[in-house]
Amino acid sequence: MIISEGRATFESGYKNRSKDIILRWREQDETGAWVRKEKIDKEFKPYGFVDPRRIYDKVGENPYSPSSYRQLKIYEVEDAAKRYRGVIDKDCNAVNAQGDKLWKITFNSPSTMDRFRWKYSHDANNQIKSSFDGTYEFDVPYTDRYMIDNMDEIHRFKPRLVFIDLESTQFTDEEHGPRYPYLRREGHGMRGYQEINTIGCYDNFSETYVQWFQHPEIPTEDEVHRDGKLEKFDEHLVEVRRFADEKSMLQDFVEWVELIDPDMFLAWGMGFYDLPTLYTRLEATGVGADMLSPSTLGFHQHCGDVNKNGQYGWTTQPLIGRVVVSLDRLFARVFKDASNQDLPSNKLDVVGEYTLGRGKTDWKPDFYAKDYIKDEWNFLYYNYRDVELMRQIDEKYNIIEGQMALQELCVSSFTSTFYGTNFARVYFMRKADFKQHTGMRMRPKDPRTDEDDKIEGARVLDPHELETVGMHKNVVILDYAGLYPAMMQAYNTSWETKVIE
């Protein structure tokens, strides 16, 4: 099941998230073919819960001082909800874990609900949160909230998967840069001097490999489109479509995407490289990144922009109506869960050698060379190997099938299957008879970034500062399984055994 928020709008510099919910799935017809189904729900609205006796306004500068908070009177809570166009239901039969009665506030859009949360949910630390936060479930993703309220089961379907890999020519400066100018927007500078020269795909429905290749020495009249020539790489036939420039190649690519209407795009480094690069070059050439989203959605056909670092978080879903998967990150999690060990490297070449016994190719392309057409066959074979490795890894480890089984079990958005905490949140919300406190805010974190990469687990010493750079012999590294549980047992450290004075 693909579930997406509708396209946001912008008014006076403010982003207004849509309340529309986009649902896309497949059902089998009488011939056994998986037919596309689609629904846009415009009636559902977001909501959260409040304890009207514990809503506080922040009036002081110090977030750790109780004097910085003023408790709202009951009528002031009602007025606050109205200011954010919220409708209060005082008889919703909702309670918190202590059995205190809660009010339900329904908002016009996720954005108005967010603004209410930023105003009245205070979580500077656990003590402040416990004492001055009377909001509940304001942090539940809108798509999961919809599924919890409206769906009791998901009927599994066969998703149409497209494995994708890009190759790009690198330029050193703007003067000698790509033929189509790069985007002068925040987050696009790092890809400013790149031009996509090859796109490789595998479509699991037709079981076909398709490649798009462009170079200025390919005559325009010799461009090959839907009846592309066939190359044989290993045991597979690959359709190769050749073009004279990047724009015509990308135009044909998005037309192919629209034609086959995939459910998921998968790439090794999707959030880090492939999708950000596609976005940048589709926008720079004028083809438009929104073309990656289904045209049947009308106004909601949209691809969100990259963050200020020129990337998407690995769990971020910028394409409305399709799922994008950073296969490298998802496979690393699946592999560790299955084997209780980390991969030796996240590089596709190494992972292929480690899991399949074969990596990429011995031949390596020079991405700065502008005459890459001289090595066209090697270049295309190199791209094919990347796509083939991803396909084989997914087939061997049942990665997508496993995630869809989790989604079916939990009846959640596909993204909520990536982390156990998100999965458990939806699962237990369906079972619990009380409402949970709103979780911690990540402000000023950009919601499109991935906080998993920002967590610091230990102090890392600088070898240059300590003058320890170099090779050292007779060094032993020790690791203790269950070290932290052993320490807790040794010192009897638990919440009920410690008294903080």
SENU-178743 format. One record per residue (C-alpha): x, y, z; residue in one letter. Coordinates in steps of 0.02 Angstrom, whole numbers, plus 32768, in hexadecimal, padded with zeros to 4 digits. Last residue first. Layout:
! SENU-178743
   c1   c2   c3 res
    X    Y    Z   A
...
***
This chain:
! SENU-178743
   c1   c2   c3 res
 83A3 82C3 88D8   E
 838A 823E 8853   I
 835C 8196 889F   V
 838B 80FC 883B   K
 8348 804B 884E   T
 82A0 8060 87F3   E
 82EE 80AC 8757   W
 8370 8025 8747   S
 8427 8016 876E   T
 8450 7F80 87DC   N
 850B 7FA4 87CA   Y
 853F 7EF9 8788   A
 8498 7ED8 8733   Q
 849B 7F7D 86D5   M
 8550 7F60 86A4   M
 8526 7EB4 865E   A
 8493 7EFC 85FD   P
 850C 7F7C 85B1   Y
 8590 7EFF 857F   L
 8518 7E85 852C   G
 8599 7E4D 84AE   A
 8643 7E92 84DC   Y
 86B5 7ED7 8456   D
 8773 7ED6 845C   L
 87EC 7F26 83E2   I
 88A1 7EEC 83ED   V
 8936 7F4E 83AB   V
 89DB 7EF1 8393   N
 8A14 7F65 8307   K
 89E9 801C 82EC   H
 89DC 806D 8241   M
 89D6 812B 823A   G
 8986 81C0 828F   V
 899A 81C4 834C   T
 89C9 827B 835D   E
 893E 829A 83DB   L
 88F9 832D 8377   E
 890E 82CE 82D4   H
 88BC 8232 831D   P
 8820 8297 8351   D
 87C2 8237 83D8   L
 870E 8202 83BA   V
 869C 8213 8450   R
 860E 8198 8442   A
 8562 8176 83F7   G
 8547 8218 8398   E
 849F 821A 8341   I
 849B 827E 82A0   K
 848D 81EE 8224   D
 83E9 81B0 8270   D
 83A7 8262 826A   E
 8381 8250 81B1   D
 835A 82F4 815C   T
 82B4 8324 810D   R
 826A 835D 81B2   P
 82F0 83E5 81C0   D
 8324 83E6 8277   K
 82FD 8487 82D2   P
 829E 8434 8323   R
 82A1 8379 8345   M
 8207 8378 83B3   R
 81F6 82F5 843A   M
 8161 8281 8439   G
 80AD 82B2 8461   T
 8072 8253 84FA   H
 8018 81AF 84D8   Q
 7F5C 8197 84D2   K
 7F06 8109 852E   F
 7EAD 8066 8500   D
 7F45 8023 84A3   A
 7F33 7FA2 8417   K
 7F34 8007 8375   R
 7FAD 8084 83C1   M
 801B 7FEE 83EB   F
 8035 7FBD 8335   Y
 804C 806F 82F7   V
 80D1 8099 8377   R
 8121 7FED 8367   A
 8147 8008 82AE   F
 818D 80B5 82CE   N
 81FC 8073 835A   T
 8232 7FDB 82F4   G
 8271 8049 8267   Y
 825A 8030 81AA   F
 81A8 7FED 81B7   T
 8161 809B 81D5   S
 8193 80CD 8124   T
 8118 8051 80D8   F
 8088 80A8 8130   S
 8033 803E 81B3   S
 7FC2 7FA6 81B8   V
 8035 7F50 8237   C
 8035 7EA2 81EC   L
 801E 7EDD 8138   E
 80AA 7F5C 814B   Q
 811A 7ED5 8194   L
 80F2 7E63 8100   A
 8118 7EF5 808B   M
 81C1 7F06 80DE   Q
 81E6 7E4E 80C4   G
 81B4 7E52 800D   E
 8223 7EEA 7FF5   I
 82BC 7E96 803F   I
 82A3 7DE3 8006   N
 835B 7DBE 802E   Y
 838D 7D66 7F8E   K
 8319 7DC5 7F19   E
 8344 7E6F 7F63   D
 83FE 7E49 7F55   I
 83E9 7E08 7EA3   Q
 838D 7EA3 7E68   R
 840B 7F17 7EBB   M
 849C 7EB9 7E6B   L
 8448 7EC0 7DC0   E
 8431 7F7C 7DC8   V
 84E6 7F9A 7DF5   D
 8521 7F1E 7D71   R
 84BB 7F76 7CEB   Y
 8514 801B 7D0C   N
 85BF 7FCB 7CF3   Y
 857E 7F74 7C57   Y
 8544 801C 7C13   L
 85ED 806D 7C2D   F
 864A 7FD7 7BE8   N
 85DE 7FDB 7B4B   W
 85EC 8098 7B38   E
 86A9 80A3 7B51   D
 86C6 811F 7AC3   K
 8622 8173 7AF5   I
 867B 81A7 7B95   Y
 86CD 8236 7B35   D
 86A9 82B8 7BBC   K
 8716 825F 7C3D   A
 86F8 829D 7CEE   Y
 8694 8202 7D1E   F
 8727 8191 7CF3   D
 86D6 80E7 7CF0   P
 8718 804D 7D4D   K
 8738 7FA7 7CF6   W
 874C 7F17 7D70   D
 8690 7F0B 7D78   T
 8610 7F0E 7E06   K
 860C 7E8F 7E92   G
 85FE 7DD1 7E93   R
 85F2 7D50 7F1D   G
 853C 7D7B 7F40   L
 853D 7DB8 7FF4   T
 85F0 7DF3 8010   Y
 861F 7E1A 7F5B   E
 857B 7E77 7F40   G
 858D 7ED5 7FE4   V
 863C 7F0A 7FB2   V
 8605 7F4E 7F09   D
 8569 7F9C 7F52   L
 85CC 7FFF 7FD2   K
 857E 7FF5 807F   N
 8617 7F9C 80C5   S
 8640 7F03 812F   P
 8585 7EED 814F   L
 8558 7EEF 8206   D
 8531 7E55 826C   Q
 849A 7E05 82C1   N
 8479 7D9E 8223   S
 83C1 7DBE 81FC   A
 83AA 7E63 8257   D
 8452 7EA1 8217   K
 8428 7E72 8164   F
 837D 7EC5 816D   V
 83C8 7F66 81B1   R
 8454 7F6B 8130   A
 83D4 7F41 80A8   F
 836A 7FD7 80D5   L
 83FE 804E 80D2   R
 8443 8011 802C   D
 8397 8000 7FDD   L
 836A 80B6 7FF3   S
 82B4 8098 7FC6   V
 823C 810E 7F6F   V
 8180 80EE 7F7B   V
 810A 8139 7EFA   R
 806D 81A3 7EFF   G
 80BD 8245 7F38   I
 8179 823B 7F20   L
 81DD 828D 7FAD   P
 81D5 81F5 8022   Q
 825F 820D 80A3   T
 82A4 816E 80F5   T
 8356 8188 80B8   W
 834E 8242 80DA   G
 8354 82A0 8036   Y
 83EF 82F8 7FF8   Q
 8437 839E 7FBD   G
 8470 83D4 8069   N
 83EA 845B 8072   K
 8364 83D6 805B   N
 832B 8392 7FB2   V
 8289 83CB 7F60   D
 81E5 836B 7F66   G
 81A5 830D 7ECD   C
 80F2 8330 7E99   H
 8055 82F5 7E41   Q
 7FD6 8330 7EC3   H
 7F86 83AD 7E4B   F
 7F59 831E 7DD4   G
 7F72 8278 7E2D   L
 7F61 8216 7D8A   T
 8009 8261 7D54   S
 8064 81E9 7DC9   P
 8102 8235 7E18   S
 81A9 8231 7DBB   L
 8166 82BE 7D4D   M
 816C 8330 7DE5   D
 8229 8338 7DC8   A
 820F 83AB 7D33   G
 8249 839B 7C7F   V
 8294 844A 7C86   G
 8348 840F 7C75   T
 8378 8454 7D20   A
 82DD 840C 7D76   E
 82F9 835C 7D32   L
 83B3 836E 7D58   R
 839B 839F 7E0D   T
 8313 8320 7E34   Y
 8371 8292 7DE2   L
 840D 82BF 7E44   T
 83AC 82C6 7EE8   P
 835A 821E 7EBC   L
 83FC 81C4 7E94   D
 8474 820C 7F15   Y
 8456 820A 7FD1   F
 839E 81DD 7FD8   G
 83AA 8150 7F59   M
 8455 8113 7F91   G
 8445 8067 7F44   W
 83A3 8082 7EE4   A
 82EF 8046 7EED   L
 8259 809B 7E9D   F
 81B1 8057 7ED3   M
 80FE 8047 7E94   D
 812B 8056 7DDD   P
 80B7 80A7 7D5B   D
 80F3 804D 7CBB   I
 80C5 80DC 7C46   L
 80E9 816C 7CBC   E
 8197 8127 7CDF   V
 81B6 8113 7C24   W
 8180 81C8 7C07   E
 81F6 81FA 7C95   V
 8287 81A3 7C3C   F
 825F 81EB 7B90   D
 8265 829B 7BD5   Q
 8306 8274 7C33   L
 835C 823C 7B92   M
 831C 82D3 7B31   S
 835E 8345 7BB9   K
 8408 82F2 7BCB   E
 843C 8301 7B16   D
 845A 829E 7A76   A
 83F9 8204 7AA9   F
 840A 8147 7AAE   R
 838C 80C8 7AF2   R
 83D9 8021 7B23   V
 8369 7F8A 7B40   E
 83C7 7F07 7BA4   V
 83CA 7E4C 7B7E   L
 8405 7DE6 7C11   H
 847F 7D54 7C21   E
 851A 7DBD 7C43   D
 84F3 7E63 7BEE   F
 84A3 7E50 7B43   K
 847A 7EF3 7AEA   E
 83D6 7F19 7A95   L
 83B0 7FB4 7A2E   K
 8327 8029 7A64   G
 8277 801D 7A1D   D
 8231 8095 7A9F   R
 82AF 811D 7A74   H
 834C 8113 7A0A   V
 839D 81B6 79D6   E
 83ED 81A9 792B   D
 83A3 824B 78E8   E
 83ED 82A8 797C   T
 849A 8269 7953   P
 84F3 821B 79EB   I
 8591 8283 7A01   E
 853D 82ED 7A87   P
 852E 8254 7AFB   H
 8497 8203 7B4A   Q
 846E 8155 7B8C   F
 83C9 8112 7BCF   W
 83C7 805D 7C07   Q
 8339 7FDF 7C16   V
 833D 7F33 7C67   Y
 82A2 7EC6 7C5B   T
 8245 7E53 7CD1   E
 81A0 7E9C 7C91   S
 815C 7EAB 7D42   F
 8206 7EB6 7D98   N
 8241 7F50 7D39   D
 82FE 7F65 7D3A   Y
 8349 8010 7D1A   C
 83E9 8064 7CE0   G
 83FC 811F 7CC5   I
 8498 8161 7C6E   T
 84E0 820D 7C46   N
 849D 8274 7CD6   I
 84F5 831D 7CD8   E
 8551 835A 7D71   Q
 8599 8408 7D91   Y
 8515 8449 7E08   G
 84FF 83AA 7E6B   R
 8550 83EE 7F09   M
 84FE 8497 7EEC   G
 844D 8452 7EF1   H
 8424 8464 7FA9   G
 83ED 8519 7FA5   E
 83B6 854B 7EF8   R
 8413 8586 7E5D   R
 83E4 84EC 7DFC   L
 8462 84AE 7D7D   Y
 846E 84EC 7CCC   P
 844A 8475 7C3A   Y
 84E3 844F 7BD0   R
 8541 8411 7C68   P
 85D9 8471 7CA8   G
 8673 84B8 7C53   H
 864E 856A 7C8A   E
 85F8 852E 7D28   E
 868F 84D4 7D6D   D
 86E0 8429 7D81   T
 8667 83BA 7D23   F
 8633 830A 7D53   Q
 85D5 8297 7CDB   T
 854D 8236 7D31   S
 851C 817F 7D42   E
 8473 8151 7D8B   L
 842A 80B1 7DD2   D
 8375 8077 7DE0   I
 8318 7FDE 7E1C   F
 8262 7FEF 7DE9   V
 81E5 7F89 7E4D   L
 812F 7F69 7E20   R
 80E1 7F30 7EC1   P
 808A 7E87 7ECF   K
 7FF5 7EA0 7F40   F
 7FD3 7E81 7FF8   R
 7F27 7EAB 803A   H
 7F3D 7F26 80C8   I
 7ED2 7F17 8163   E
 7E71 7F7B 81E3   D
 7E75 801F 8184   M
 7E21 80C5 81AA   N
 7E59 8106 8254   D
 7F04 80B5 8262   I
 7F24 80D1 81A8   M
 7EFD 818B 81B2   Y
 7F69 81A4 824C   R
 7FF6 8149 81F2   D
 7FEC 81C2 8160   T
 7FE7 8259 81D5   Y
 8082 8222 8233   P
 805D 821A 82EF   V
 80B5 82A9 8349   D
 801A 8300 838F   F
 7FF3 825E 83EB   E
 7FD0 82B3 8493   Y
 7FE7 8365 84D0   T
 7FE8 8397 8589   G
 809E 83CA 8595   D
 80D6 8430 862A   F
 8105 83B7 86B5   S
 813C 831B 8658   S
 818A 837A 85C9   K
 81E7 83EE 863F   I
 822E 835B 869F   Q
 8259 82FA 8602   N
 82B6 8389 85B1   N
 828F 841D 853F   A
 81EB 83C5 8514   D
 8166 844A 850B   H
 80CD 8428 849D   S
 8061 84C5 849D   Y
 809E 8536 8410   K
 80FA 84BB 83A2   W
 8067 8443 83B3   R
 7FE6 84C4 837F   F
 8052 84ED 82E9   R
 805E 8435 82B8   D
 7FA0 8422 82C2   M
 7F8C 84B8 824F   T
 8008 8466 81D7   S
 7FB5 83BA 81DC   P
 7F15 8409 8199   S
 7E68 8443 81D2   N
 7E83 840B 8285   F
 7E26 8394 82FA   T
 7E41 83A9 83B6   I
 7E15 8316 8427   K
 7E06 833D 84E0   W
 7E51 82CB 8564   L
 7E12 8279 8604   K
 7E98 8242 867F   D
 7EAB 8184 868B   G
 7F62 8187 86BC   Q
 7F99 8145 8610   A
 7F36 81CF 85BA   N
 7E7C 81CD 8598   V
 7E0B 81DB 84FE   A
 7D4E 81C8 850C   N
 7D32 824A 8482   C
 7CBC 82B3 84EC   D
 7D19 8359 84EB   K
 7D24 8361 842E   D
 7D7D 8403 8400   I
 7D85 844A 834E   V
 7E2A 849B 831F   G
 7E39 8536 82B3   R
 7EE3 8560 82FF   Y
 7E99 85F6 835A   R
 7E05 8588 838A   K
 7E76 850C 83E5   A
 7EC5 859B 8446   A
 7E1B 85E0 8478   D
 7DE7 8537 84BF   E
 7E8A 852A 851F   V
 7E6D 85DB 855F   E
 7DC0 85A7 859E   Y
 7E10 851D 8604   I
 7E95 858E 864F   K
 7F40 8589 8603   L
 7FD6 8565 8672   Q
 8066 85DD 8661   R
 8116 859F 863F   Y
 81BE 85F4 8652   S
 81B0 85ED 8710   S
 81CD 8531 8705   P
 827F 8554 86C8   S
 82D1 84DE 864C   Y
 8292 8538 85B0   P
 82E2 85DB 85E8   N
 829B 8668 857F   E
 81F5 8680 85D9   G
 813E 8683 85A3   V
 8126 85D1 8561   K
 806C 85AC 8562   D
 8032 8513 85C1   Y
 7FAB 848F 85A7   I
 7F99 841B 863D   R
 7EE4 8424 8677   R
 7EA0 8418 85C5   P
 7EF6 836F 85AD   D
 7F0A 8372 84F1   V
 7EED 82FA 8460   F
 7F1F 8301 83AA   G
 7EC8 830D 8302   Y
 7EE3 8307 8247   P
 7E54 8312 81C9   K
 7E0D 8294 814E   F
 7D94 82D1 80C9   E
 7E01 82E5 802E   K
 7E2A 822D 8015   D
 7E80 8210 7F6D   I
 7E71 815D 7F2D   K
 7ED1 80F2 7EB1   E
 7ECF 8041 7E6D   K
 7F4A 7FFC 7DEE   R
 7F2B 7F4E 7DA7   V
 7F95 7EB6 7DD3   W
 7F70 7E38 7D49   A
 7F22 7D92 7D7C   G
 7EB0 7D8A 7CE4   T
 7E13 7DAD 7D4C   E
 7E63 7E48 7D96   D
 7EE2 7E4D 7E23   Q
 7EE5 7EE7 7E92   E
 7F69 7F6E 7EA0   R
 7F8C 7FFE 7F18   W
 7F89 80BB 7F23   R
 7F46 812B 7FAE   L
 7F5D 81E8 7FB4   I
 7F20 8243 8050   I
 7EE9 82F8 8045   D
 7F08 8363 80E0   K
 7F8F 83C3 8083   S
 8022 8410 80DD   R
 8026 84CD 80DC   N
 80D4 8515 80C6   K
 80E4 85CC 80F4   Y
 813B 864D 8087   G
 80A0 86B6 806D   S
 803D 861B 8039   E
 808D 8579 8001   F
 802C 84DB 7FD6   T
 8053 8427 8004   A
 802F 8396 7F8F   R
 7FCA 8309 7FDA   G
 800D 8299 8063   E
 803B 81ED 8026   S
 8004 8139 803A   I
 8042 80AB 7FCE   I
 8000 8000 8000   M
***
